[in-house]
């Protein structure tokens, strides 16, 4: 691996990931808000969002390309420009029942382009950040992800409600492009490619397989496929907001802008906890609090104030969970072909977001809002209990602050 600078400051990753969050926020918050008000059911809106989120499952397919071809900086700029262009295209599509297939296709392509933004950033975190600062880098990474999600979604909802979805798409796309300046404050790195292509592929494959030869990395592979900390309700809030009698402006403020700000704060807290207390404590603990918030919101009165408080509390702990999630992945992948390995694990990590978003929507239409929230909570708690038991059995004897494995 070669780089132009020795290290990248953790806060730079906030700005690097911000455009990806904006693109994702437009799809997961603005789009279902518009769809349900255009006559689409919650289940249909949730399914379209789930199709978009599923693009993250396939990052691993182009991870090797990022490791073996262009530099991280160039791949970032390619991904950013493509994501902005496809998001603008999405905003121009008419919304009616006849365009569901087209919407699903363009949403998927848009989010595939978004993955090209974060794919090289994962490699930069692994190679250009000091080990003792990776928790904070992961926190800033997820702060940009969730903060951008709130900005793109919240501003998108407000613009769509007061102007049009076309204007919303144009402004969000321009904001994404403005973030391109951040890449020039990061180290530029790439895997050395003096070997033949066949040799590089064999080295790459051996590096990937190494994840499966140690207990903790293998445990992490399984863990990221579980619903722990998935935060799927963030993709459904704007669609079910009428159950709490929340106005469009409140939805835009709470599930969009404030959600992003609070999530970003949670990410910073989660990254700090991961470095100081332990990555596993941060990950499992935030998952428990997410479940607690969902349970309380399920039994609390359905008022606009309860909606605001519940959504923001959920966002805070989701931010902590996402930061801990990235910190755990960085622990598992080490260095080597970092973009490929980070893409592979983060791709798997999006699987629960996809299936939990779709399942939450299905449970809502079948059994109502309360059962949807209880289902979201119970899924996470059960998996946390199982994971803590397994971790207790496989944890290594030696512990360090960088890779803590506390007894559950």
C-alpha angles and dihedrals in degrees: 000000000000128000140180094223131035095234145355121232112245094235091062089071090064091065094039093058097038094092092052089052091050092052092047092046093054090053098041100038112017097039098052089044089056095039097053090049090050091058102270118137121245090247092053093047091048091049092053090050091047090053089054094047089049089070086078090064091070101052090108091067093068098028092095090052090058092048096047106035131031125020120265091254094055094046089050093054092047091051095045096051092046093048093050092049095049093046089055089051090051091055091056097056115105113244114232138117092267093061098053092107092048091048092052091049096048092042089053094048090047092055093044086058088050091057089060087065097055098035097077091038090063089056091049091053092051096047107031105038124080114248093242090054100047094096090057091044089052089049092052090045092055092040088060090045097050095031091053089045090058094043095047093042099040097044088041093055092047093048092045092049096046102029120005142294089251092060089044091055093047094052095044091049091051091049089053092053091049089061092065090093090073093072090068090064093056130080113262111227142168138170112266107255107192092122123084118271092254092051092048091052092050091050090047093050093049089051092052093047090052088073089066095051098069128063100233097047091046090047088050091053090057094040097056090058091061126090092249108133093348092138092202092162088073086072093052106039096093091050096051097036092105088068086069093041089243116168122231091253091052090049091051092049099041105034092033124030100015091039089058094047094047092044090052090052089050090051092054091048091047092050091050092049090048092055097040107031106019141287094243095049089050093049100045095037094054090048090056092050091049089055091047092053092049091050094049092047090052093059100032122098114279100244132136090248092053089050092053095046094045097047093048094047089049089050093051094055093040087058090053091047094050092050091049089046092057091044091053091050091051088052091053101045102047110186129301113087090006099164091054095046094043089048091050096051096039088049090056088045090063092056094083091047089056099046095037092051091052093042093047089053092047093049090049094054092043103040109007139252098300094055090046090058093044090050092050091051099043093050091059097043094051092051092047091054092051093045094050091051092051093045090054089058099047105034114124121245093239119071133187133182090247093055107023119177105183125187108264 
